[in-house]
C-alpha cells in the first residue's frame, strides 16, 4: 500500500530529483495565478479547486509529468501551442520536464480562471 502524502510540498519532495524543479515551478505558477483556489492532495496528486470543484491538477507519473486542465474550452484554445505533447480530454502529458513551456502553462491557468465553462 502506498503511503498517503500529506501536502503538496511532500508530494514534490518524493518525486524524482530531475522532476522536482519543474514540479516546484508548476506549483508556483498555480499559487500565483489561481488566487482564491484551494490547494490540496486528492487522487494522489496536487489539485486546485474553486468553489469545491477541481479545475487544475498536476502529477509526476512514471513516464511523464501530467497537467490536468478540466475546462475543455481552455485546452482546445491552446492545442496549437501544445504541439508535441500528448493531449487527452483534459490531460496534457510532458515526456520530459524540459518540454514544459511555462508561458503556455501560465496562459492555460489564466484561461481557467477566466473561463465560465464547467469543469469536466
C-alpha positions as CSV (number, residue, x, y, z in Angstrom):
1,X,0.0,0.0,0.0
2,X,1.3,3.5,-0.9
3,X,1.9,5.9,2.0
4,X,-0.6,8.8,1.9
5,X,1.0,12.1,1.0
6,X,0.1,14.9,3.4
7,X,0.7,18.0,1.3
8,X,2.0,19.4,-2.0
9,X,5.5,20.1,-0.6
10,X,5.8,16.4,0.5
11,X,4.5,15.3,-2.9
12,X,7.2,17.2,-4.7
13,X,9.9,16.1,-2.3
14,X,9.1,12.4,-3.0
15,X,9.3,13.0,-6.8
16,X,12.4,12.0,-8.8
17,X,15.1,14.7,-8.4
18,X,15.2,15.6,-12.0
19,X,11.5,16.5,-12.0
20,X,11.4,18.5,-8.7
21,X,12.3,21.9,-10.3
22,X,9.5,21.6,-12.9
23,X,7.0,20.5,-10.3
24,X,8.0,23.4,-8.0
25,X,7.6,25.8,-10.9
26,X,4.2,24.3,-11.7
27,X,3.2,24.8,-8.1
28,X,4.5,28.3,-8.0
29,X,2.5,29.2,-11.1
30,X,-0.6,27.6,-9.7
31,X,-0.3,29.5,-6.4
32,X,0.4,32.8,-8.2
33,X,-2.3,32.6,-10.9
34,X,-5.0,30.6,-9.2
35,X,-5.7,33.1,-6.4
36,X,-8.6,32.1,-4.2
37,X,-8.3,28.4,-5.2
38,X,-7.8,25.7,-2.6
39,X,-4.6,23.6,-2.9
40,X,-4.8,20.1,-1.6
41,X,-3.8,16.5,-2.4
42,X,-6.6,14.4,-3.8
43,X,-6.5,11.4,-6.2
44,X,-2.8,11.1,-5.1
45,X,-1.8,14.4,-6.7
46,X,-1.8,18.2,-6.1
47,X,-5.1,19.7,-7.1
48,X,-6.5,23.2,-7.2
49,X,-10.2,23.7,-6.5
50,X,-12.6,26.7,-6.9
51,X,-16.0,26.5,-5.4
52,X,-15.4,22.9,-4.4
53,X,-14.6,21.8,-8.0
54,X,-11.2,20.6,-9.2
55,X,-10.1,22.8,-12.1
56,X,-6.3,22.2,-12.2
57,X,-4.0,19.3,-11.1
58,X,-0.6,18.1,-11.9
59,X,1.2,14.8,-11.3
60,X,4.5,13.1,-11.7
61,X,3.7,9.8,-13.5
62,X,6.1,7.0,-14.3
63,X,6.7,8.1,-17.9
64,X,5.7,11.8,-17.9
65,X,4.5,14.9,-16.0
66,X,0.8,15.4,-16.4
67,X,-1.1,18.7,-16.2
68,X,-4.9,18.4,-15.9
69,X,-6.9,21.3,-17.1
70,X,-10.6,20.4,-16.6
71,X,-12.1,23.1,-18.7
72,X,-12.2,21.8,-22.3
73,X,-12.5,25.2,-23.9
74,X,-9.2,26.3,-22.4
75,X,-7.4,23.2,-23.5
76,X,-8.9,23.5,-27.0
77,X,-7.7,27.1,-27.4
78,X,-4.2,26.0,-26.6
79,X,-3.8,22.9,-28.7
80,X,-1.6,24.6,-31.3
81,X,0.7,25.9,-28.6
82,X,0.9,22.4,-27.1
83,X,2.2,20.8,-30.3
84,X,4.4,17.8,-29.5
85,X,2.5,17.0,-26.3
86,X,0.2,14.1,-25.8
87,X,-3.2,15.6,-25.1
88,X,-6.3,13.9,-23.8
89,X,-9.7,15.4,-22.9
90,X,-8.2,17.3,-20.0
91,X,-4.7,15.8,-19.6
92,X,-1.6,17.3,-21.1
93,X,1.4,14.9,-20.9
94,X,5.0,16.1,-21.0
95,X,7.5,13.3,-21.5
96,X,10.4,15.4,-20.2
97,X,10.4,18.3,-17.7
98,X,12.3,20.5,-20.2
99,X,9.4,20.0,-22.7
100,X,7.1,22.1,-20.5
101,X,6.6,25.6,-21.9
102,X,5.8,27.5,-18.7
103,X,4.5,30.5,-20.6
104,X,1.8,28.2,-22.2
105,X,1.1,26.8,-18.7
106,X,0.6,30.3,-17.3
107,X,-1.8,31.0,-20.2
108,X,-3.7,27.8,-19.5
109,X,-4.0,28.7,-15.9
110,X,-5.2,32.3,-16.7
111,X,-7.7,30.8,-19.2
112,X,-9.0,28.5,-16.5
113,X,-9.5,31.4,-14.1
114,X,-11.3,33.4,-16.8
115,X,-13.4,30.6,-18.2
116,X,-17.1,30.3,-17.3
117,X,-17.4,26.8,-18.6
118,X,-18.0,23.9,-16.2
119,X,-15.1,21.6,-15.3
120,X,-15.4,18.1,-16.8
